[in-house]
Amino acid sequence: MASDSAPINLTHHFLIAMPGLDDASFARSVVYLCEHSERGALGLVINKPSDLSLKGLFDKVDLSLGREDLQQAPVYQGGPVQTERGFVLHEPLLPPGSADDETPYASTLQIPGGLEMTTSKDVLEALSTGAGPRRVLVTLGYASWAEGQLESEIAENTWLTVGADPAVIFDTPVGERYDRALGLLGLQSWMLSPEVGHA
């Protein structure tokens, strides 16, 4: 029988906000967890676009954006922590297991499950030349939880969790991401009660 205190690892999972969560940063949010360990968790909200476009962001950091497909893409509000700092969630440039498995960027977290998150400016410089990862989601800020905090919030019915599907991040229109993430659990939003607690 499994112990109740066995640590859970939700890296490469979505956190889906329950209807009772009315915090402005997280209401109806889908968070992609980049890292989760006994020390805490770090994730990026993937469905809250800001008013800033990627072209606008590149203008602010004195780079041109050499990718037509990204000009009008929004920069997302990744969470309430370090909202002036950029985070780039992207597909790896090299397939997993290739001979040279090193990322070309200075500061990249390789997320078990296949995505990467880069915080160094060199990924933006690559995009500015028309290169870089094919599919990207750029946020300002991130979400974080201290040791045991996320587990407590899940136990309080604040979040649903499900294994992440990159198609929800990169291929789904932003307005549909919440419902698509719920769909991974076989749920629809009308099925969820805004009341916290148990039926």
C-alpha positions in Angstrom: 0.0 0.0 0.0 1.4 3.4 -1.0 2.3 5.8 1.8 0.3 9.1 2.0 3.6 10.9 2.5 5.2 9.7 -0.7 6.4 12.8 -2.6 4.5 13.6 -5.8 6.4 15.1 -8.7 4.2 17.2 -11.0 7.0 18.4 -13.3 5.6 18.5 -16.9 2.1 18.7 -15.6 -0.7 21.2 -15.9 -2.2 22.8 -12.9 -5.8 23.8 -13.7 -7.4 26.3 -11.4 -10.7 25.3 -9.8 -13.6 27.8 -10.2 -13.3 28.8 -6.5 -9.8 30.2 -7.1 -10.5 33.9 -7.6 -6.9 35.3 -7.2 -6.5 37.7 -10.1 -3.2 36.0 -11.2 -4.7 32.5 -11.2 -8.4 32.6 -11.8 -9.2 30.2 -14.7 -5.5 29.7 -15.3 -3.6 26.8 -16.7 0.0 26.6 -15.2 2.7 24.5 -16.9 4.9 23.2 -14.1 8.6 23.4 -15.2 10.0 22.1 -11.9 8.6 20.4 -8.9 10.6 18.9 -6.0 10.5 18.6 -2.3 11.9 22.2 -2.2 8.9 23.7 -4.0 7.5 24.3 -7.5 8.0 26.7 -10.4 5.6 27.1 -13.3 4.4 29.4 -16.1 0.8 30.5 -16.7 0.1 29.6 -20.3 -3.3 31.2 -20.9 -3.1 34.8 -19.7 -1.9 37.0 -22.5 -0.6 40.5 -21.7 -1.2 43.6 -23.8 2.4 43.3 -25.0 3.2 41.5 -28.3 6.5 39.7 -28.9 7.5 42.4 -31.4 6.9 45.0 -28.7 9.0 43.0 -26.2 11.8 42.7 -28.8 11.6 46.5 -29.4 12.0 47.0 -25.7 15.3 45.0 -25.6 16.6 46.5 -28.8 16.3 43.4 -30.9 14.5 43.0 -34.2 12.2 40.0 -34.5 13.2 38.0 -37.5 10.3 35.6 -37.3 7.1 36.7 -39.1 5.1 33.9 -37.4 5.8 35.4 -34.0 5.4 39.2 -34.6 1.8 39.4 -33.2 2.1 36.6 -30.7 1.4 37.9 -27.2 3.7 37.9 -24.3 2.0 36.0 -21.4 1.6 36.9 -17.8 3.6 33.9 -16.5 2.8 34.6 -12.8 3.2 37.2 -10.1 6.9 36.6 -9.4 9.7 38.7 -11.1 7.2 40.2 -13.6 10.0 42.2 -15.3 11.9 39.0 -16.2 11.4 37.0 -19.4 10.9 33.2 -19.6 10.8 31.3 -22.9 9.1 28.0 -22.9 10.0 26.1 -26.0 10.6 22.8 -27.8 14.2 21.6 -27.6 16.3 22.4 -30.7 17.7 18.9 -30.7 15.7 15.8 -30.4 16.0 14.1 -27.0 18.8 11.5 -26.9 20.8 13.1 -29.8 24.5 12.8 -29.5 24.9 16.5 -28.5 22.2 16.8 -25.9 23.4 20.1 -24.7 21.2 23.2 -25.2 22.9 26.0 -27.1 21.6 28.7 -24.6 23.3 29.9 -21.4 20.5 29.3 -19.0 18.1 26.6 -19.9 16.2 24.1 -17.8 15.6 20.8 -19.6 12.2 19.6 -18.4 11.7 15.9 -18.2 9.0 15.2 -20.7 10.5 17.1 -23.6 10.2 20.9 -23.2 12.8 23.5 -22.2 12.6 26.8 -20.4 15.3 29.4 -21.2 15.8 32.6 -19.2 18.9 33.9 -21.0 18.8 36.6 -23.6 20.6 34.4 -26.2 17.3 32.6 -27.1 15.8 36.0 -28.0 18.9 36.8 -30.0 18.5 33.6 -31.9 14.8 34.4 -32.6 15.8 37.8 -33.7 17.8 36.3 -36.6 15.0 34.1 -37.6 16.5 31.0 -35.9 15.8 29.6 -32.5 13.2 27.1 -31.4 10.3 26.6 -33.8 7.5 26.8 -31.2 7.8 29.2 -28.2 5.7 30.8 -25.5 7.2 33.8 -23.9 6.1 35.1 -20.4 7.0 37.9 -18.1 7.1 36.5 -14.6 6.5 33.1 -13.2 4.5 31.3 -10.5 6.2 29.6 -7.6 5.3 27.6 -4.5 7.4 27.1 -1.4 8.1 23.7 0.1 4.8 21.8 0.6 2.7 24.8 -0.5 1.5 23.4 -3.8 0.7 20.0 -2.2 -1.4 21.8 0.4 -3.3 23.8 -2.3 -4.0 20.6 -4.2 -5.3 19.0 -1.0 -7.6 22.0 -0.5 -9.1 21.4 -4.0 -7.6 24.6 -5.4 -6.0 22.9 -8.4 -6.6 19.9 -10.7 -3.5 18.2 -12.2 -3.0 16.4 -15.4 0.1 15.4 -17.5 0.9 18.2 -19.8 0.2 18.1 -23.6 2.4 20.5 -25.5 -0.4 20.8 -28.1 -2.4 22.8 -25.5 0.5 25.2 -25.1 1.5 25.6 -28.7 -1.4 24.6 -31.0 -4.5 25.7 -29.0 -6.0 29.2 -29.3 -5.5 30.9 -25.9 -9.2 31.2 -25.2 -9.6 27.4 -25.5 -6.6 26.3 -23.4 -8.5 26.1 -20.1 -11.2 23.9 -21.5 -8.7 21.8 -23.5 -6.6 21.2 -20.4 -9.8 20.1 -18.5 -10.6 17.9 -21.5 -7.4 15.9 -20.8 -9.1 14.8 -17.6 -12.4 14.1 -19.4 -14.0 17.1 -17.7 -15.8 20.2 -18.9 -15.9 23.5 -16.9 -19.7 23.2 -16.2 -19.0 20.0 -14.3 -16.9 21.9 -11.7 -18.4 23.4 -8.6 -17.2 26.8 -7.6 -17.5 25.7 -4.0 -14.3 24.4 -2.4 -14.7 21.2 -0.6 -16.1 17.7 -1.3 -19.4 16.6 -2.6 
